[in-house]
């Protein structure tokens, strides 16, 4: 999902999926004024999304304080192992 591709029936209302996406995106880059207003409006009427924003900001702050996850990335072997585990789990789920 791209921020500039968010389209809802209403010009102002976001759904919760869009609001959480924009909440996460806003930590990475500055949102346009219209998106910030739309997000603010959604958060003002949706307690779960407002709570989500508070929790994610708190987690980001605490992780930054710890400094353990900054610039962390998985090695290719770790990525491959995780992908295999996910594929196995999906295969098991599809069998059952």
C-alpha positions in Angstrom: 0.0 0.0 0.0 1.3 3.4 -0.9 0.3 6.6 1.0 -0.7 8.4 -2.2 -2.9 5.5 -3.2 -5.1 5.5 -0.2 -8.6 5.9 -1.4 -11.7 5.4 0.6 -15.4 6.2 -0.1 -15.2 9.3 2.1 -12.6 12.0 1.5 -11.9 12.2 5.3 -12.5 8.7 6.8 -9.8 6.2 6.8 -10.3 2.6 7.7 -8.3 1.0 10.5 -5.9 -0.8 8.1 -5.1 2.5 6.4 -4.7 4.3 9.7 -2.3 1.8 11.1 -0.3 1.9 7.8 -0.1 5.6 8.0 0.9 5.5 11.6 3.8 3.3 10.8 4.7 5.3 7.7 4.7 8.5 9.7 7.6 7.2 11.7 9.6 6.9 8.5 8.7 10.0 6.6 6.6 13.1 6.9 3.0 12.6 5.6 1.3 15.2 3.5 -1.0 17.7 5.3 -4.1 16.0 4.0 -3.0 12.5 5.2 -2.0 13.9 8.6 -5.4 15.5 9.0 -7.2 12.3 7.8 -5.1 10.2 10.3 -5.8 12.7 13.1 -9.5 12.5 12.4 -9.5 8.7 12.4 -7.5 8.6 15.6 -9.9 11.0 17.2 -12.9 8.6 16.6 -11.2 5.2 16.9 -9.8 4.3 20.3 -8.1 1.0 19.1 -6.1 2.9 16.5 -5.2 5.6 18.9 -4.0 3.0 21.3 -2.0 1.3 18.5 -0.3 4.6 17.7 0.6 5.2 21.4 1.9 1.6 21.7 4.0 1.7 18.6 5.5 5.0 19.5 6.4 3.7 23.0 7.9 0.5 21.5 10.0 2.5 19.0 11.2 4.8 21.8 12.2 1.9 24.1 14.0 0.0 21.3 15.9 3.2 20.3 16.9 3.6 24.0 18.2 0.0 24.0 20.0 0.5 20.8 20.0 -3.2 20.1 17.8 -3.2 17.0 19.1 -0.2 15.2 20.6 -1.1 11.8 19.8 -4.8 12.4 19.2 -7.0 9.4 19.0 -10.7 9.0 21.8 -12.7 7.3 20.7 -14.4 4.0 21.0 -17.8 5.7 18.6 -16.6 8.5 16.2 -15.2 5.9 16.2 -18.5 4.0 15.6 -20.5 7.2 12.7 -18.3 8.2 11.2 -18.6 4.7 11.4 -22.4 4.8 9.8 -22.5 8.2 6.9 -20.2 6.9 6.5 -22.4 3.9 6.4 -25.6 6.0 3.8 -24.0 8.3 1.7 -22.9 5.4 1.9 -26.4 3.8 0.8 -28.0 7.1 -2.1 -25.5 7.4 -3.2 -26.3 3.9 -3.1 -30.0 4.5 -5.3 -29.8 7.6 
